[in-house]
Structures are given as C-alpha cells and as structure tokens.
Amino acid sequence: MKPRKIYNRIAVLREERGFSRNELAEKISVNYQTVGYLERGEYNPSLDLAFRISECFGLPIEVIFSPNPLKPLSEELYGSKNSGSV
C-alpha cells in the first residue's frame, strides 16, 4: 500500500518565524535536508517528529499537518478569500 501524502505548512511557519532550514532542523533534531523533504511533501514525518515540529511552532499538529490540501491560514481564519475584500 502506497503511503498517504501528508500536506503541511512547515515552510510558511518557518519563514514566518524567520528560521532558516538549518535553524529549524537544529530545533527539531533532524538534518536540514529532512526539513526540505518535509516542506516539499517528499517525506511524511513520524508521529514523534510531528510532535516536535508542533512544539517548536507552538501550534496543534492539525494546524500544521493534514491528509487534505491545506488552504492559506488567512482563508481558514477569515473565510473565503473573496469575502471581506475592500
């Protein structure tokens, strides 16, 4: 059985917090290349690694990872990207 693709917001969260891939890798105890694989969706994290990433960003796992494509956070928080536009 082919592994299920897990979508994530790691790149957006990393950039938002001003971390380089190396810095995030150090914080979650992985190689910087692993961060790249995770960001590109080429590697699904173990449960332990998902928890470390969640703790690093201070967010629930379900905000960072999903089995379905993720909408932009602003769209999830404020609704449709066309609503509320000025």
N, CA, C and O atoms as a printed pandas DataFrame, in Angstrom:
     atom_number atom_name residue_name chain_id  residue_number  x_coord  y_coord  z_coord
0              1         N          MET        A               1    0.843   -1.179    0.000
1              2        CA          MET        A               1    0.000    0.000    0.000
2              3         C          MET        A               1    0.887    1.242    0.000
3              4         O          MET        A               1    1.822    1.351    0.794
4              5         N          LYS        A               2    0.584    2.171   -0.895
5              6        CA          LYS        A               2    1.370    3.401   -1.017
6              7         C          LYS        A               2    1.073    4.323    0.169
7              8         O          LYS        A               2   -0.089    4.503    0.532
8              9         N          PRO        A               3    2.118    4.912    0.778
9             10        CA          PRO        A               3    1.888    5.836    1.899
10            11         C          PRO        A               3    1.021    7.017    1.469
11            12         O          PRO        A               3    1.142    7.524    0.353
12            13         N          ARG        A               4    0.162    7.435    2.361
13            14        CA          ARG        A               4   -0.726    8.571    2.121
14            15         C          ARG        A               4    0.078    9.865    2.196
15            16         O          ARG        A               4    0.919   10.029    3.080
16            17         N          LYS        A               5   -0.185   10.786    1.260
17            18        CA          LYS        A               5    0.506   12.083    1.276
18            19         C          LYS        A               5   -0.033   12.915    2.433
19            20         O          LYS        A               5   -1.242   13.006    2.648
20            21         N          ILE        A               6    0.883   13.512    3.164
21            22        CA          ILE        A               6    0.533   14.413    4.264
22            23         C          ILE        A               6    0.954   15.825    3.845
23            24         O          ILE        A               6    2.121   16.070    3.540
24            25         N          TYR        A               7    0.003   16.736    3.835
25            26        CA          TYR        A               7    0.273   18.133    3.492
26            27         C          TYR        A               7    0.677   18.873    4.760
27            28         O          TYR        A               7    0.289   18.494    5.865
28            29         N          ASN        A               8    1.469   19.944    4.584
29            30        CA          ASN        A               8    1.915   20.681    5.772
30            31         C          ASN        A               8    2.156   22.153    5.463
31            32         O          ASN        A               8    2.220   22.579    4.310
32            33         N          ARG        A               9    2.285   22.906    6.549
33            34        CA          ARG        A               9    2.564   24.345    6.468
34            35         C          ARG        A               9    3.954   24.674    7.018
35            36         O          ARG        A               9    4.190   25.804    7.445
36            37         N          ILE        A              10    4.846   23.740    7.014
37            38        CA          ILE        A              10    6.154   23.942    7.640
38            39         C          ILE        A              10    6.900   25.124    7.018
39            40         O          ILE        A              10    7.427   25.965    7.746
40            41         N          ALA        A              11    6.952   25.201    5.702
41            42        CA          ALA        A              11    7.706   26.280    5.046
42            43         C          ALA        A              11    7.150   27.652    5.425
43            44         O          ALA        A              11    7.913   28.572    5.722
44            45         N          VAL        A              12    5.836   27.790    5.416
45            46        CA          VAL        A              12    5.205   29.070    5.750
46            47         C          VAL        A              12    5.496   29.435    7.202
47            48         O          VAL        A              12    5.857   30.574    7.498
48            49         N          LEU        A              13    5.344   28.483    8.094
49            50        CA          LEU        A              13    5.581   28.746    9.515
50            51         C          LEU        A              13    7.052   29.045    9.789
51            52         O          LEU        A              13    7.376   29.920   10.592
52            53         N          ARG        A              14    7.931   28.319    9.121
53            54        CA          ARG        A              14    9.372   28.540    9.300
54            55         C          ARG        A              14    9.742   29.953    8.858
55            56         O          ARG        A              14   10.443   30.674    9.568
56            57         N          GLU        A              15    9.262   30.337    7.679
57            58        CA          GLU        A              15    9.580   31.673    7.159
58            59         C          GLU        A              15    8.953   32.755    8.022
59            60         O          GLU        A              15    9.576   33.785    8.280
60            61         N          GLU        A              16    7.729   32.530    8.467
61            62        CA          GLU        A              16    7.044   33.497    9.326
62            63         C          GLU        A              16    7.835   33.768   10.596
63            64         O          GLU        A              16    7.852   34.892   11.099
64            65         N          ARG        A              17    8.482   32.741   11.107
65            66        CA          ARG        A              17    9.248   32.878   12.344
66            67         C          ARG        A              17   10.712   33.243   12.098
67            68         O          ARG        A              17   11.484   33.421   13.041
68            69         N          GLY        A              18   11.081   33.350   10.834
69            70        CA          GLY        A              18   12.439   33.772   10.494
70            71         C          GLY        A              18   13.496   32.707   10.709
71            72         O          GLY        A              18   14.668   33.029   10.908
72            73         N          PHE        A              19   13.093   31.422   10.671
73            74        CA          PHE        A              19   14.061   30.329   10.832
74            75         C          PHE        A              19   14.595   29.917    9.468
75            76         O          PHE        A              19   13.843   29.842    8.496
76            77         N          SER        A              20   15.879   29.652    9.402
77            78        CA          SER        A              20   16.431   29.008    8.209
78            79         C          SER        A              20   16.118   27.517    8.331
79            80         O          SER        A              20   15.691   27.050    9.387
80            81         N          ARG        A              21   16.329   26.791    7.263
81            82        CA          ARG        A              21   16.134   25.326    7.352
82            83         C          ARG        A              21   17.082   24.732    8.379
83            84         O          ARG        A              21   16.712   23.827    9.127
84            85         N          ASN        A              22   18.306   25.245    8.414
85            86        CA          ASN        A              22   19.280   24.745    9.395
86            87         C          ASN        A              22   18.814   24.985   10.823
87            88         O          ASN        A              22   18.923   24.105   11.677
88            89         N          GLU        A              23   18.292   26.187   11.079
89            90        CA          GLU        A              23   17.834   26.509   12.438
90            91         C          GLU        A              23   16.663   25.623   12.859
91            92         O          GLU        A              23   16.635   25.116   13.981
92            93         N          LEU        A              24   15.696   25.438   11.956
93            94        CA          LEU        A              24   14.571   24.564   12.293
94            95         C          LEU        A              24   15.064   23.141   12.513
95            96         O          LEU        A              24   14.632   22.467   13.449
96            97         N          ALA        A              25   15.963   22.687   11.657
97            98        CA          ALA        A              25   16.498   21.334   11.793
98            99         C          ALA        A              25   17.143   21.135   13.167
99           100         O          ALA        A              25   16.943   20.099   13.801
100          101         N          GLU        A              26   17.910   22.117   13.623
101          102        CA          GLU        A              26   18.534   22.023   14.946
102          103         C          GLU        A              26   17.483   21.967   16.044
103          104         O          GLU        A              26   17.615   21.193   16.993
104          105         N          LYS        A              27   16.433   22.787   15.920
105          106        CA          LYS        A              27   15.396   22.850   16.949
106          107         C          LYS        A              27   14.618   21.543   17.060
107          108         O          LYS        A              27   14.166   21.186   18.148
108          109         N          ILE        A              28   14.456   20.819   15.939
109          110        CA          ILE        A              28   13.674   19.580   15.972
110          111         C          ILE        A              28   14.552   18.334   15.858
111          112         O          ILE        A              28   14.045   17.221   15.717
112          113         N          SER        A              29   15.872   18.528   15.920
113          114        CA          SER        A              29   16.857   17.430   15.944
114          115         C          SER        A              29   16.808   16.527   14.712
115          116         O          SER        A              29   16.750   15.303   14.823
116          117         N          VAL        A              30   16.833   17.167   13.520
117          118        CA          VAL        A              30   16.936   16.427   12.270
118          119         C          VAL        A              30   17.970   17.107   11.382
119          120         O          VAL        A              30   18.436   18.203   11.694
120          121         N          ASN        A              31   18.326   16.463   10.284
121          122        CA          ASN        A              31   19.218   17.041    9.292
122          123         C          ASN        A              31   18.451   18.117    8.524
123          124         O          ASN        A              31   17.248   17.978    8.304
124          125         N          TYR        A              32   19.137   19.190    8.114
125          126        CA          TYR        A              32   18.460   20.264    7.382
126          127         C          TYR        A              32   17.807   19.759    6.104
127          128         O          TYR        A              32   16.805   20.322    5.663
128          129         N          GLN        A              33   18.358   18.703    5.498
129          130        CA          GLN        A              33   17.764   18.151    4.276
130          131         C          GLN        A              33   16.390   17.551    4.566
131          132         O          GLN        A              33   15.503   17.585    3.714
132          133         N          THR        A              34   16.216   17.007    5.759
133          134        CA          THR        A              34   14.924   16.451    6.149
134          135         C          THR        A              34   13.867   17.540    6.161
135          136         O          THR        A              34   12.727   17.300    5.763
136          137         N          VAL        A              35   14.227   18.731    6.612
137          138        CA          VAL        A              35   13.289   19.855    6.617
138          139         C          VAL        A              35   12.848   20.144    5.174
139          140         O          VAL        A              35   11.664   20.368    4.925
140          141         N          GLY        A              36   13.771   20.141    4.246
141          142        CA          GLY        A              36   13.430   20.360    2.835
142          143         C          GLY        A              36   12.501   19.286    2.310
143          144         O          GLY        A              36   11.527   19.595    1.623
144          145         N          TYR        A              37   12.784   18.023    2.620
145          146        CA          TYR        A              37   11.916   16.927    2.188
146          147         C          TYR        A              37   10.512   17.083    2.771
147          148         O          TYR        A              37    9.519   16.856    2.080
148          149         N          LEU        A              38   10.437   17.464    4.027
149          150        CA          LEU        A              38    9.141   17.664    4.674
150          151         C          LEU        A              38    8.381   18.811    3.995
151          152         O          LEU        A              38    7.201   18.673    3.672
152          153         N          GLU        A              39    9.056   19.925    3.785
153          154        CA          GLU        A              39    8.417   21.095    3.186
154          155         C          GLU        A              39    7.874   20.802    1.793
155          156         O          GLU        A              39    6.805   21.292    1.428
156          157         N          ARG        A              40    8.593   20.017    1.025
157          158        CA          ARG        A              40    8.173   19.683   -0.340
158          159         C          ARG        A              40    7.168   18.531   -0.374
159          160         O          ARG        A              40    6.667   18.180   -1.442
160          161         N          GLY        A              41    6.872   17.946    0.774
161          162        CA          GLY        A              41    5.935   16.831    0.820
162          163         C          GLY        A              41    6.518   15.532    0.309
163          164         O          GLY        A              41    5.776   14.620   -0.057
164          165         N          GLU        A              42    7.844   15.434    0.280
165          166        CA          GLU        A              42    8.508   14.223   -0.198
166          167         C          GLU        A              42    8.725   13.206    0.919
167          168         O          GLU        A              42    9.168   12.084    0.674
168          169         N          TYR        A              43    8.410   13.608    2.141
169          170        CA          TYR        A              43    8.642   12.755    3.309
170          171         C          TYR        A              43    7.556   13.046    4.330
171          172         O          TYR        A              43    7.303   14.204    4.663
172          173         N          ASN        A              44    6.914   11.996    4.825
173          174        CA          ASN        A              44    5.930   12.143    5.897
174          175         C          ASN        A              44    6.649   11.971    7.233
175          176         O          ASN        A              44    7.419   11.025    7.400
176          177         N          PRO        A              45    6.408   12.866    8.179
177          178        CA          PRO        A              45    7.095   12.764    9.466
178          179         C          PRO        A              45    6.544   11.613   10.310
179          180         O          PRO        A              45    5.386   11.217   10.178
180          181         N          SER        A              46    7.402   11.094   11.172
181          182        CA          SER        A              46    6.931   10.134   12.172
182          183         C          SER        A              46    6.057   10.902   13.152
183          184         O          SER        A              46    6.067   12.133   13.164
184          185         N          LEU        A              47    5.316   10.193   13.960
185          186        CA          LEU        A              47    4.484   10.854   14.962
186          187         C          LEU        A              47    5.348   11.656   15.923
187          188         O          LEU        A              47    4.999   12.777   16.294
188          189         N          ASP        A              48    6.486   11.077   16.329
189          190        CA          ASP        A              48    7.402   11.781   17.227
190          191         C          ASP        A              48    7.881   13.088   16.599
191          192         O          ASP        A              48    7.901   14.124   17.263
192          193         N          LEU        A              49    8.267   13.046   15.323
193          194        CA          LEU        A              49    8.754   14.251   14.648
194          195         C          LEU        A              49    7.622   15.265   14.486
195          196         O          LEU        A              49    7.851   16.464   14.645
196          197         N          ALA        A              50    6.422   14.815   14.177
197          198        CA          ALA        A              50    5.278   15.731   14.059
198          199         C          ALA        A              50    5.052   16.459   15.384
199          200         O          ALA        A              50    4.767   17.656   15.389
200          201         N          PHE        A              51    5.176   15.749   16.505
201          202        CA          PHE        A              51    5.020   16.391   17.814
202          203         C          PHE        A              51    6.137   17.397   18.077
203          204         O          PHE        A              51    5.883   18.469   18.628
204          205         N          ARG        A              52    7.372   17.065   17.690
205          206        CA          ARG        A              52    8.476   18.009   17.887
206          207         C          ARG        A              52    8.262   19.279   17.073
207          208         O          ARG        A              52    8.526   20.380   17.556
208          209         N          ILE        A              53    7.786   19.130   15.840
209          210        CA          ILE        A              53    7.515   20.293   14.988
210          211         C          ILE        A              53    6.386   21.127   15.599
211          212         O          ILE        A              53    6.469   22.354   15.653
212          213         N          SER        A              54    5.349   20.457   16.053
213          214        CA          SER        A              54    4.219   21.123   16.692
214          215         C          SER        A              54    4.674   21.923   17.909
215          216         O          SER        A              54    4.267   23.071   18.088
216          217         N          GLU        A              55    5.507   21.326   18.735
217          218        CA          GLU        A              55    6.016   22.001   19.928
218          219         C          GLU        A              55    6.918   23.169   19.558
219          220         O          GLU        A              55    6.884   24.209   20.215
220          221         N          CYS        A              56    7.716   23.011   18.524
221          222        CA          CYS        A              56    8.621   24.075   18.083
222          223         C          CYS        A              56    7.830   25.315   17.661
223          224         O          CYS        A              56    8.208   26.437   17.997
224          225         N          PHE        A              57    6.740   25.114   16.930
225          226        CA          PHE        A              57    5.932   26.233   16.455
226          227         C          PHE        A              57    4.861   26.654   17.456
227          228         O          PHE        A              57    4.231   27.698   17.289
228          229         N          GLY        A              58    4.654   25.852   18.488
229          230        CA          GLY        A              58    3.637   26.189   19.488
230          231         C          GLY        A              58    2.225   26.119   18.938
231          232         O          GLY        A              58    1.350   26.886   19.340
232          233         N          LEU        A              59    2.010   25.191   18.013
233          234        CA          LEU        A              59    0.705   25.033   17.370
234          235         C          LEU        A              59    0.255   23.575   17.427
235          236         O          LEU        A              59    1.090   22.674   17.497
236          237         N          PRO        A              60   -1.058   23.335   17.398
237          238        CA          PRO        A              60   -1.547   21.958   17.356
238          239         C          PRO        A              60   -1.116   21.264   16.056
239          240         O          PRO        A              60   -0.989   21.910   15.016
240          241         N          ILE        A              61   -0.901   19.990   16.123
241          242        CA          ILE        A              61   -0.482   19.218   14.944
242          243         C          ILE        A              61   -1.437   19.428   13.777
243          244         O          ILE        A              61   -0.994   19.558   12.635
244          245         N          GLU        A              62   -2.744   19.462   14.045
245          246        CA          GLU        A              62   -3.719   19.572   12.955
246          247         C          GLU        A              62   -3.695   20.927   12.253
247          248         O          GLU        A              62   -4.275   21.063   11.175
248          249         N          VAL        A              63   -3.047   21.921   12.829
249          250        CA          VAL        A              63   -2.876   23.210   12.149
250          251         C          VAL        A              63   -1.701   23.121   11.171
251          252         O          VAL        A              63   -1.671   23.829   10.165
252          253         N          ILE        A              64   -0.744   22.256   11.470
253          254        CA          ILE        A              64    0.471   22.125   10.656
254          255         C          ILE        A              64    0.344   21.043    9.587
255          256         O          ILE        A              64    0.838   21.210    8.472
256          257         N          PHE        A              65   -0.313   19.942    9.921
257          258        CA          PHE        A              65   -0.397   18.781    9.031
258          259         C          PHE        A              65   -1.847   18.419    8.721
259          260         O          PHE        A              65   -2.740   18.606    9.547
260          261         N          SER        A              66   -2.062   17.892    7.502
261          262        CA          SER        A              66   -3.394   17.451    7.112
262          263         C          SER        A              66   -3.286   16.399    6.008
263          264         O          SER        A              66   -2.365   16.453    5.193
264          265         N          PRO        A              67   -4.218   15.444    5.975
265          266        CA          PRO        A              67   -4.238   14.490    4.866
266          267         C          PRO        A              67   -4.844   15.112    3.608
267          268         O          PRO        A              67   -4.794   14.514    2.533
268          269         N          ASN        A              68   -5.418   16.311    3.740
269          270        CA          ASN        A              68   -6.021   17.030    2.613
270          271         C          ASN        A              68   -5.234   18.304    2.339
271          272         O          ASN        A              68   -4.616   18.856    3.249
272          273         N          PRO        A              69   -5.249   18.781    1.084
273          274        CA          PRO        A              69   -4.540   20.034    0.789
274          275         C          PRO        A              69   -5.004   21.140    1.735
275          276         O          PRO        A              69   -6.192   21.260    2.036
276          277         N          LEU        A              70   -4.056   21.935    2.194
277          278        CA          LEU        A              70   -4.341   22.994    3.158
278          279         C          LEU        A              70   -4.643   24.310    2.453
279          280         O          LEU        A              70   -3.989   24.672    1.474
280          281         N          LYS        A              71   -5.643   25.016    2.967
281          282        CA          LYS        A              71   -5.941   26.364    2.492
282          283         C          LYS        A              71   -4.981   27.321    3.197
283          284         O          LYS        A              71   -4.425   26.975    4.239
284          285         N          PRO        A              72   -4.778   28.523    2.642
285          286        CA          PRO        A              72   -3.979   29.513    3.372
286          287         C          PRO        A              72   -4.618   29.771    4.737
287          288         O          PRO        A              72   -5.843   29.768    4.862
288          289         N          LEU        A              73   -3.794   29.993    5.751
289          290        CA          LEU        A              73   -4.310   30.225    7.098
290          291         C          LEU        A              73   -5.283   31.393    7.141
291          292         O          LEU        A              73   -6.296   31.327    7.836
292          293         N          SER        A              74   -4.988   32.462    6.406
293          294        CA          SER        A              74   -5.882   33.624    6.417
294          295         C          SER        A              74   -7.266   33.241    5.903
295          296         O          SER        A              74   -8.274   33.730    6.412
296          297         N          GLU        A              75   -7.318   32.379    4.908
297          298        CA          GLU        A              75   -8.607   31.937    4.368
298          299         C          GLU        A              75   -9.350   31.067    5.383
299          300         O          GLU        A              75  -10.570   31.169    5.514
300          301         N          GLU        A              76   -8.622   30.216    6.096
301          302        CA          GLU        A              76   -9.254   29.379    7.107
302          303         C          GLU        A              76   -9.771   30.216    8.275
303          304         O          GLU        A              76  -10.837   29.935    8.822
304          305         N          LEU        A              77   -9.015   31.238    8.649
305          306        CA          LEU        A              77   -9.413   32.076    9.777
306          307         C          LEU        A              77  -10.531   33.052    9.439
307          308         O          LEU        A              77  -11.419   33.298   10.255
308          309         N          TYR        A              78  -10.483   33.606    8.231
309          310        CA          TYR        A              78  -11.406   34.679    7.878
310          311         C          TYR        A              78  -12.414   34.296    6.803
311          312         O          TYR        A              78  -13.156   35.155    6.327
312          313         N          GLY        A              79  -12.457   33.037    6.415
313          314        CA          GLY        A              79  -13.408   32.602    5.401
314          315         C          GLY        A              79  -12.864   32.731    3.999
315          316         O          GLY        A              79  -11.652   32.818    3.801
316          317         N          SER        A              80  -13.735   32.745    3.046
317          318        CA          SER        A              80  -13.380   32.808    1.631
318          319         C          SER        A              80  -12.451   33.989    1.354
319          320         O          SER        A              80  -12.576   35.049    1.966
320          321         N          LYS        A              81  -11.523   33.789    0.427
321          322        CA          LYS        A              81  -10.575   34.867    0.130
322          323         C          LYS        A              81  -11.241   36.046   -0.555
323          324         O          LYS        A              81  -10.653   37.124   -0.633
324          325         N          ASN        A              82  -12.463   35.861   -1.058
325          326        CA          ASN        A              82  -13.178   36.969   -1.693
326          327         C          ASN        A              82  -14.079   37.710   -0.730
327          328         O          ASN        A              82  -14.476   38.841   -1.008
328          329         N          SER        A              83  -14.412   37.097    0.402
329          330        CA          SER        A              83  -15.289   37.786    1.354
330          331         C          SER        A              83  -14.491   38.777    2.178
331          332         O          SER        A              83  -13.352   38.519    2.566
332          333         N          GLY        A              84  -15.108   39.903    2.432
333          334        CA          GLY        A              84  -14.443   40.913    3.247
334          335         C          GLY        A              84  -13.409   41.722    2.511
335          336         O          GLY        A              84  -12.708   42.532    3.117
336          337         N          SER        A              85  -13.300   41.517    1.196
337          338        CA          SER        A              85  -12.322   42.298    0.435
338          339         C          SER        A              85  -12.798   43.730    0.298
339          340         O          SER        A              85  -13.993   44.005    0.192
340          341         N          VAL        A              86  -11.836   44.627    0.304
341          342        CA          VAL        A              86  -12.159   46.048    0.141
342          343         C          VAL        A              86  -11.792   46.475   -1.240
343          344         O          VAL        A              86  -11.979   47.639   -1.596
